[in-house]
Amino acid sequence: MKEFLELIAKSLVDDPEKVTVEVVETERNITLKLSVAEEDTGKVIGKEGRVAKAIRTVVRAASRNIDKPVFVDIV
């Protein structure tokens, strides 16, 4: 799931080298913390958070086979 989120984020930003995803797994869920360059933050969030919501929806749909819920945080 980490690689999938990195692929999505790198295709959206101008500086794909600064895209990092940290995985934090607890016994109840998995959180993917997405970090991008400061100047690319707006591109990942989008107007009124539409792009961020779409990213979360796609990742949630792709993680249906995982037994824990997956959340995406944009840092």
C-alpha positions as CSV (number, residue, x, y, z in Angstrom):
1,M,0.0,0.0,0.0
2,K,3.0,2.3,0.7
3,E,4.3,2.0,-2.9
4,F,0.8,2.6,-4.3
5,L,0.4,5.9,-2.3
6,E,3.9,6.9,-3.4
7,L,3.1,6.3,-7.0
8,I,-0.1,8.5,-6.8
9,A,1.7,11.3,-4.9
10,K,4.7,11.3,-7.2
11,S,2.5,11.7,-10.3
12,L,0.9,14.8,-8.8
13,V,3.8,16.8,-7.5
14,D,6.6,18.8,-9.2
15,D,9.4,17.4,-7.0
16,P,8.8,13.6,-6.8
17,E,12.2,13.1,-5.0
18,K,10.7,14.7,-1.8
19,V,7.7,12.4,-1.6
20,T,7.9,10.1,1.5
21,V,5.4,7.7,3.0
22,E,5.8,6.5,6.6
23,V,3.7,3.5,7.7
24,V,2.5,3.4,11.3
25,E,0.7,0.2,12.1
26,T,-1.1,-0.4,15.3
27,E,-3.2,-3.4,16.4
28,R,-6.4,-1.6,15.2
29,N,-5.4,0.2,12.0
30,I,-2.7,1.2,9.5
31,T,-1.8,4.9,9.0
32,L,0.1,6.1,5.9
33,K,1.7,9.5,6.6
34,L,2.4,11.2,3.3
35,S,5.0,14.0,3.2
36,V,5.7,16.1,0.2
37,A,7.8,19.3,-0.5
38,E,6.2,22.4,1.0
39,E,5.5,24.0,-2.4
40,D,3.7,20.8,-3.5
41,T,1.4,20.5,-0.5
42,G,-1.4,22.5,-2.3
43,K,-1.3,20.1,-5.3
44,V,-1.8,17.1,-3.0
45,I,-4.6,18.7,-1.0
46,G,-6.3,20.4,-3.9
47,K,-9.2,22.9,-3.8
48,E,-11.3,22.4,-0.7
49,G,-9.4,19.1,-0.1
50,R,-10.9,17.4,-3.1
51,V,-7.6,15.8,-4.3
52,A,-6.8,14.6,-0.7
53,K,-10.3,13.1,-0.4
54,A,-9.8,11.3,-3.8
55,I,-6.5,9.9,-2.7
56,R,-7.9,8.6,0.6
57,T,-10.9,7.0,-1.3
58,V,-8.6,5.2,-3.8
59,V,-6.3,4.0,-1.1
60,R,-9.2,2.8,1.0
61,A,-10.7,0.9,-2.0
62,A,-7.3,-0.6,-2.8
63,S,-6.9,-1.9,0.8
64,R,-10.2,-3.8,0.9
65,N,-8.2,-7.1,1.2
66,I,-6.3,-6.0,4.3
67,D,-8.0,-6.9,7.6
68,K,-7.3,-3.5,9.1
69,P,-8.6,-0.1,8.0
70,V,-6.1,2.1,6.2
71,F,-5.9,5.8,6.8
72,V,-3.9,8.5,4.9
73,D,-2.6,11.5,6.7
74,I,-1.0,14.4,4.8
75,V,1.8,15.9,6.8
